[in-house]
Amino acid sequence: MGIEPIIGDYETFLDGVFQNLERSGFFLDEFAELDHIAYRTENIEKYEEVKSKLIGFSKTYNEKMFNGKLIFVCRLETPIEYGRFSIEGIELLAPKENNKHKNGLEHAEFVVKTTLPEFRKKHGDIDFDLDAYDREENPELEVKFECCAVKFHEQSLLGVRGI
């Protein structure tokens, strides 16, 4: 059994991510890595179920409370291969109170080759969500598409989390 029964059809999800990036004027050579993809759950029971299954596919992992919700991050024993990218991490997001989310893949996160200010300036025509741009730990830019979101940062989540 692979990881797909746990997180769903990641290839179709990533196809959507890359199609939206291309249509928006982003280029693959701007990214050092696609460090992880994120799966959001609609309830804590599903979060615990998915977490217990992901542990079996993980080299290392940790769980922290962040912005009022549990977040589980794991480094996969066998990375997900997609195009030129080897995706080593999965981020599992528990629901926040009063948030309505469906179970499923939600976003992908890329490490950019430049600084975030340079990356933002280069893509001045993009309406980035700046909510986490000034965050102290691993600031990021986010762009939301109809099918997904994509976040950009300077450091890998796995590196920041030490896993």
N, C-alpha and C positions, 0 to 999 in steps of 0.2 A: 504494500500500500504506500502510495506517495502522499505528498502534502495536500494535493488538490482536493481530496474529500473533506479536508478540514477547513481550508480557506476559500474554496471555490475555484472557478475557472480563472486563474491568474493570467493565463496567456491572453484571453479576450480582454481582461481588465487592462493589461499592459499595452495591448494593441490600441486601445482607446486613449491611454495616456500619451503614447508616442504620436498618434495621429493628431491629437490636440496640440501637442508641443510643436509639431511641424507646421500646422496651420497657423500657429501664433508667432512663428518666426524664430523659434529656438533651434539650435543646432546641437547635435550629439557631441561634437568636439568641445563644447563648452563645459561638459560634465566630466569630473574625475571619476565618479562612480554613482551608481544607483544603489545607495546603501541599504535601503529597506522599503518594504511596502507595509501598509497599515490596514488592519482589519478591525472594524468597529462592531460592537455587540449592542443589542437592544435591551438586554437585561443582564443582571449579575450572574444568573444561572448559566446563561450561554457563555459569558466571559469565563467562568470557572471551567466549563466543559472544554472550550477551545484551548484554554491555557494548559489543562492537563494533557491534552493530545499533543500540543506543540512541544511540551517538555520532552516527549519521546523522540523528537526530531532535532533537538538542540544540543550543541556543544556546551554552551553556557547561556545563562539567562539571569534576569533580575526583575523585580517588581517594585514600583515606587508609586506613591501618591503624588499626583501632579495636577494642579488646577482643579482640585476637588474630585478627581477620579483616579482609579487605579490604572496603571499602565504597565504592561508586561512586555519586555523586550527580550528577544532571544537571537543568538547567533546560531544559524542552522548548521547541522552536521554536514549536510550536502547543500550547497548554495543552489538557488533557482537560477538556471541559465536562460537568458533572454537576449537574443542578438549578441552584441559585444559585451553585455553586462552580466556580471555574476553577482546576484543579489544574496547577500549573506544574512540579512536580518528580517525579522517580522516584528512589527509593533502591534500589540493587541490592546485595544482601548475599551475599557469598561464604560458604561453609560454614565453620564452626569445626571443628577436629579433633574426632572422636568424636561430633559432633552428627548426628542423623538428621533431615533435612528433605527435603521434596519440593519440586520446582520449582513456583513459583507465587506469586501475590500473597498476602502475609502480613498486613500491617497498613496502616492509614491514620493520618496524624498531623494533628492540628488545632492551630491557634494559638487559645488562649482569649482572651477579651476582658478577663478579670480576672487577678489573680495566681494562681499555682498553689495557694497556701494557701487563698485565698478559694474557688476552684473545688472544692478537696477538701472544704472545710467544707460548702459548699452541697450536695455529693453525699456526705454522711457515711454514707449507707446502702450505698454502693458499695464493694466489696472491691478497692480499687486495688492493683496491684503497685507497690511503692515502691522497687524496686531502683535506679532512676535518679532518684529524687526529690531526693536530696541531691547529685547529680552537679554538679560545678563548671560544666561547659559544657552549657548548655541543658537543665536538669533537666526531668524529665517524670513524669507519672502514666500508668499503663497499666491498661487493663481488657481481660481476655481473654474472648472469646466462643468458642463451639464452632467457628465458621467463620473466625474472624479475631481480630485484636487491634486495639485503638484506643489511640493515645497522644495525650496532651495536653501542650502546652508553651506557654511565653510568647513564644517567638521562632521564626520560620520556620527550618527547617534550611538552606534556600537562603541566607538572610541570614547565619546563623552561619558557613556554609561560604564565604561571599563569592562565590557564583556566581549 
